[in-house]
Amino acid sequence: MTHPEQPLSRRALRDAQSAKGRSRSASTDAGARATAPSESPRGMGAFIARHPRAVLTTALSVGFVLVATGALFAGVAVGSASANAPETIVTATPTPDPRELPISIAAPSRLRTCSIDALARDERLTTLFGSVINATTGEVLFDRQAAVPARTASVLKVLTAAVALSALGPEYRLTTRVVPGSSPGTVVLVGGGDATLSRLPAGQESVYRGAPKLSDLAAQTVAAYAAANPDAPGITQVVLDSNFWSTADKWDSSWARSEQTIGYHSEVTALQVDGDRQDPRQLTSPRSTDPVARAGAEFAAALAAAGNPAGVPTWTTGSAVSTTVLAQVQSQPVKTLISQMLPNSDNTLAEMLARVSSKAIGLNGSAASLNQTFTGVLNIYGVPTTGLSIRDGSGLSELNAVPAQYVAQLFAVINGAGQNLELITGALPVAGVSGSLSGRFTGANAVARGQVFAKTGWIDSSYSLAGIVRAADGSVLTFAFYAIRDGIGSSAKEALDTLTTGVFTCGDNLSNN
């Protein structure tokens, strides 16, 4: 017998169907006869009576099958009914790609194979800061600590020249004036920052060719004073006014006094003659401890030589009150002063141009104003001045700090000319030919002679070289190299020349490796 909780077997199902047939047959005879009360039920009823739980389970299973089948056909019907309906197309919204994609695919970089790394590691250079740039494309070809601000030595004079060209203009001239004093017989000599004013007589040239003459200024003064004071034409006293900037601000504490005594640099006073040289004809000549007093004594003598009725007047220091000009002389234009400053690295001229530039843009001409002067004015050339720290205009201070990459980038602008910068290129020393590079680039480095236009630099802790290279392959590269170490030896100059010759040889094939 099938377990009450299990479905009927196939045989039990056939027995149930047979019993159903017999029940139908029996029903036709129901009216003719009746079952006796004591007789047991027969047919389907008897089967159900005997197996009630099995029949119930079977019925529920069949009902479930019929319901499922009906649902299936209903689904087919619904599907058939909707088959002719328009299809709705759902477009998915794409998820944005969080990555930034280039507008266009960058061109492949050129593989450069010419290295100067071994030259850059020359022990004579000690700590090297360097940058080389293709002046045409702006590509950085070589970088060794290029973004680190470092002492430049006299390479800074290139920045000073660029500042002067912008703040003053190439035709600007520095003026020295004489005005009436506040008492009879007195005139005031007013300095305007022109260190080239020369005490040499007419027909003789100082290191600053074409410089104005103190004798001319004296002759004008004697004539003008006599005309204004016919009853008392004699000049008995000269007041020396060097207050264009503070007279106390004449020597930076970071400079070595040996620069003054050997003859590389004068004190920075707005009134002086011949750059305060002992010998006006010598580039390197000892300087005095009081440039203003030297200028006063020389002017008093020049007044007497020009026919002053009172002979040689006395002199003292003070300030001008009158604005009436009795006499004046002017320097060569700034473009000429730059051509005199850069080739021979004239420290005094550099300091004068820096201080006068400060005054021209509305500052006070002090050493402290130079950082603002330089960073403000140099921005006009489009090279960011981040990292510049300017202590002076000559580069003598170890406290100056300029990244080598800035100098190389500025030279790229200079090479492109415009804004009068071609005046700087024309004034640069040329390797093996002129200025402070005339005796350099010898031996194997002679191959680059005439093709390197650069500013040299030297202080006790740094040798530097920066400028423009017209390379062997025809490319134009700009560069800046600083070799830095306390007590660095002069052999670093040759190492810098060799490194620069490597740049010349490699040209645009120069690799940063």
Residue pairs with C-beta under 8 A, 6 or more apart in sequence:
2 8
2 9
2 12
2 54
4 53
4 54
4 57
5 53
5 57
6 57
7 57
7 58
7 61
8 16
8 54
8 57
8 58
12 54
13 58
15 47
16 44
16 47
16 55
19 43
19 44
19 46
19 47
20 43
20 44
22 42
22 43
22 44
23 43
23 44
23 45
26 42
26 43
35 41
40 46
41 49
47 55
48 55
112 141
112 506
112 508
112 509
112 510
112 511
112 512
113 509
113 511
114 505
114 506
114 507
114 509
114 510
114 511
115 506
115 510
115 511
115 513
116 142
116 499
116 502
116 503
116 506
116 510
117 513
119 495
119 498
119 499
119 502
120 128
120 130
120 142
120 144
120 499
122 495
122 498
122 499
124 483
124 489
124 491
124 492
124 494
124 495
125 481
125 483
125 492
125 495
125 496
125 499
126 483
126 484
126 485
126 488
126 492
127 145
127 483
127 484
127 485
128 144
128 145
128 481
128 482
128 483
128 484
129 144
129 145
129 146
129 148
129 150
129 403
129 404
129 480
129 481
129 482
129 484
130 142
130 143
130 144
130 145
130 146
130 404
130 479
130 480
130 481
130 482
130 499
131 140
131 142
131 143
131 144
131 146
131 403
131 404
131 405
131 407
131 408
131 409
131 479
131 480
132 140
132 141
132 142
132 143
132 408
132 477
132 478
132 479
132 503
132 510
133 139
133 140
133 141
133 405
133 408
133 409
133 411
133 412
133 477
133 478
133 479
134 141
134 475
134 476
134 477
134 508
135 411
135 412
135 415
135 416
135 468
135 476
135 477
135 478
136 475
136 476
138 412
140 146
140 405
140 512
141 477
141 508
141 510
141 511
141 512
142 479
142 503
142 510
142 512
143 405
143 512
144 404
145 404
146 403
146 404
146 405
146 408
146 480
147 387
147 403
147 405
148 387
148 403
148 404
149 387
149 388
149 389
149 401
149 402
149 403
150 401
150 402
150 403
150 404
150 462
150 482
150 484
151 397
151 398
151 399
151 400
151 401
151 459
151 461
151 462
151 482
151 484
152 395
152 400
152 401
152 402
152 407
152 457
152 462
152 464
152 466
152 482
153 395
153 396
153 457
153 458
153 459
153 462
153 463
153 464
153 482
154 345
154 347
154 394
154 395
154 396
154 455
154 456
154 457
154 458
154 459
154 464
155 395
155 402
155 407
155 455
155 456
155 457
155 464
155 465
155 466
155 480
155 482
156 350
156 390
156 392
156 393
156 394
156 395
156 400
156 402
156 457
157 341
157 342
157 345
157 350
157 393
157 394
157 395
157 455
158 342
158 407
158 410
158 411
158 414
158 424
158 455
158 466
159 374
159 378
159 390
159 402
159 407
159 410
160 341
160 350
160 353
160 354
160 357
160 374
160 393
160 394
161 338
161 341
161 342
161 353
161 423
161 424
161 427
162 377
162 378
162 381
162 410
162 414
162 421
162 424
163 353
163 354
163 357
163 373
163 374
163 377
163 378
164 172
164 334
164 337
164 338
164 353
164 354
164 356
164 357
165 334
165 335
165 338
165 419
165 420
165 421
165 423
165 424
166 377
166 378
166 380
166 381
166 419
167 357
167 360
167 361
167 373
167 377
168 334
168 353
168 356
168 357
168 360
169 334
169 420
170 333
170 334
170 335
170 420
170 423
171 333
171 334
171 335
172 333
172 334
172 360
173 330
173 331
173 332
173 333
173 334
174 192
174 193
174 194
174 196
174 330
174 331
174 337
174 352
174 356
175 192
175 194
175 328
175 329
175 330
175 331
176 189
176 190
176 191
176 192
176 194
176 197
176 212
176 217
176 271
176 328
176 329
176 330
177 189
177 190
177 192
177 325
177 327
177 328
178 187
178 188
178 189
178 190
178 217
178 220
178 221
178 224
178 325
178 326
178 327
178 328
179 187
179 188
179 190
179 320
179 322
179 323
179 324
179 325
179 326
180 186
180 187
180 188
180 225
180 228
180 322
180 324
180 326
181 187
181 188
181 237
181 239
181 321
181 322
182 321
182 322
183 237
184 229
184 232
185 232
185 234
185 235
185 236
185 237
185 310
185 313
186 235
186 236
186 237
186 238
186 239
187 221
187 225
187 235
187 237
187 238
187 239
187 326
188 238
188 239
188 240
188 241
188 318
188 319
188 320
188 321
188 322
189 238
189 239
189 240
189 241
189 271
189 295
189 296
189 299
190 241
190 244
190 271
190 320
191 240
191 241
191 242
191 244
191 269
191 270
191 271
191 272
191 292
191 295
192 244
192 270
192 356
193 244
193 270
193 352
193 355
193 356
193 359
193 365
194 212
194 330
194 331
194 352
195 266
195 272
195 273
195 274
195 275
195 276
195 348
195 349
195 352
196 206
196 208
196 211
196 212
196 274
196 275
196 331
196 332
196 337
196 340
196 349
197 211
197 212
197 213
197 214
197 217
197 272
197 273
197 274
197 295
197 329
197 331
198 206
198 208
198 211
198 212
198 213
198 214
198 273
198 274
198 280
199 214
199 215
199 273
199 274
199 280
199 298
199 302
200 206
200 213
200 274
200 280
200 281
201 213
201 215
202 213
202 215
202 216
205 211
205 281
206 274
206 277
206 280
206 281
207 274
207 275
207 277
207 280
207 281
207 282
207 283
207 340
207 344
207 346
208 274
208 275
208 332
208 340
209 340
210 332
210 336
211 331
211 332
212 329
212 330
212 331
213 329
214 273
214 298
214 299
214 302
215 302
215 305
215 306
216 329
217 299
217 302
217 327
217 328
217 329
218 299
218 302
218 303
218 305
218 306
218 308
219 306
219 307
220 326
220 327
220 328
220 329
221 235
221 303
221 306
221 326
221 327
222 235
222 303
222 306
222 307
222 308
224 326
224 327
225 233
225 235
225 326
226 233
226 309
228 326
233 309
234 308
234 309
234 310
234 311
235 303
235 308
235 309
235 310
235 313
236 310
236 313
236 314
237 313
237 314
237 315
237 316
238 296
238 299
238 300
238 303
238 313
238 314
238 315
238 316
239 315
239 316
239 317
239 318
239 319
239 320
240 271
240 292
240 293
240 295
240 296
240 315
240 316
240 317
240 318
241 271
241 317
241 318
241 319
241 320
242 269
242 270
242 271
242 292
242 317
243 270
243 319
244 270
244 271
244 355
244 356
244 359
244 365
245 270
245 355
245 358
245 359
245 364
245 365
245 366
246 364
246 365
246 366
247 269
247 292
247 317
249 268
249 366
249 367
249 368
250 267
250 268
250 269
251 260
251 267
251 268
252 367
252 391
252 392
252 396
252 397
254 391
254 396
254 397
254 398
254 399
255 265
255 392
255 396
255 397
256 396
256 460
259 265
259 347
259 396
260 266
260 267
260 286
260 287
260 289
261 286
261 287
262 284
262 286
263 277
263 278
263 282
263 284
263 285
263 286
263 287
264 284
264 347
265 287
265 347
265 348
265 351
265 394
265 396
266 272
266 275
266 276
266 277
266 287
266 288
266 291
266 347
266 348
267 276
267 287
267 289
267 290
267 291
268 348
268 351
268 352
268 355
268 367
269 276
269 291
269 292
270 355
270 365
271 291
271 292
271 295
272 291
272 292
272 294
272 295
273 280
273 291
273 294
273 295
273 298
274 280
275 287
275 346
275 348
275 349
276 287
276 288
276 291
276 294
276 348
277 285
277 286
277 287
278 285
278 286
278 287
278 288
279 285
283 344
283 346
288 294
292 317
296 315
296 317
297 315
299 315
300 312
300 313
300 314
300 315
301 312
303 312
303 313
304 311
304 312
304 313
331 337
332 340
334 353
335 420
335 423
337 349
337 353
338 353
338 423
338 424
338 427
339 423
339 426
339 427
340 346
340 349
341 349
341 350
341 353
341 427
342 424
342 427
342 428
342 429
342 435
342 455
343 427
343 428
343 429
343 434
343 435
343 436
344 435
344 436
345 436
345 455
345 456
345 457
347 394
347 396
348 394
350 392
350 393
350 394
350 395
351 392
351 393
351 394
352 393
353 393
354 370
354 373
354 374
354 392
354 393
354 394
355 365
355 366
355 367
355 370
355 393
356 365
357 373
357 377
358 364
358 365
358 366
358 369
358 370
358 373
359 365
361 373
361 376
361 377
363 369
363 372
363 373
367 391
367 392
370 390
370 391
370 392
370 393
371 388
371 389
371 390
371 391
373 390
374 385
374 388
374 390
375 385
375 388
375 390
378 385
378 388
378 410
379 385
380 419
381 410
381 413
381 419
381 421
382 413
383 406
383 409
383 410
383 413
384 406
385 406
386 403
386 406
387 401
387 402
387 403
387 406
388 401
388 402
388 403
388 406
389 399
389 400
389 401
389 402
390 400
390 402
391 397
391 399
391 400
392 400
395 457
395 459
396 459
398 459
398 461
398 462
404 466
404 480
404 481
404 482
405 480
406 480
407 466
407 480
408 466
408 478
408 479
408 480
409 478
411 466
411 467
411 468
411 478
411 479
411 480
412 478
413 421
414 421
414 422
414 424
414 425
414 468
414 478
415 425
415 468
415 476
415 478
417 425
425 453
425 468
428 435
428 453
428 454
428 455
428 467
428 468
429 435
429 436
429 437
429 438
429 453
429 454
429 455
429 456
430 437
430 438
430 450
430 452
430 453
431 437
431 440
431 441
431 448
431 449
431 450
431 451
431 452
431 453
431 454
431 497
431 500
432 438
432 439
432 440
432 441
432 442
432 446
432 448
432 449
432 450
433 449
433 450
436 456
437 452
437 454
437 456
440 456
440 493
440 494
440 497
441 448
441 449
441 452
441 497
441 501
442 497
444 498
444 501
445 494
445 497
445 498
445 500
445 501
447 472
447 501
447 504
447 505
448 469
448 497
448 500
448 501
448 504
448 505
451 469
451 470
451 471
451 472
451 504
452 467
452 468
452 469
452 470
452 500
452 504
453 467
453 468
453 469
453 470
454 465
454 466
454 467
454 468
454 479
454 500
455 465
455 466
455 467
456 464
456 465
456 493
457 463
457 464
457 465
457 466
457 482
458 464
458 493
460 486
460 487
460 488
461 484
461 485
461 486
461 487
461 488
462 482
462 483
462 484
462 485
462 488
463 482
463 483
463 488
463 490
463 492
463 493
463 496
464 480
464 481
464 482
464 483
464 496
465 479
465 480
465 481
465 496
465 497
465 500
466 479
466 480
466 481
467 478
467 479
468 476
468 477
468 478
468 479
469 476
469 477
469 478
469 479
469 500
469 503
469 504
470 476
470 504
471 477
471 503
471 504
471 505
471 506
471 507
471 508
472 504
472 505
472 507
473 507
473 508
473 509
474 507
475 507
475 508
477 503
477 507
477 508
477 510
479 500
479 503
481 496
481 499
481 500
483 492
483 495
483 496
503 510
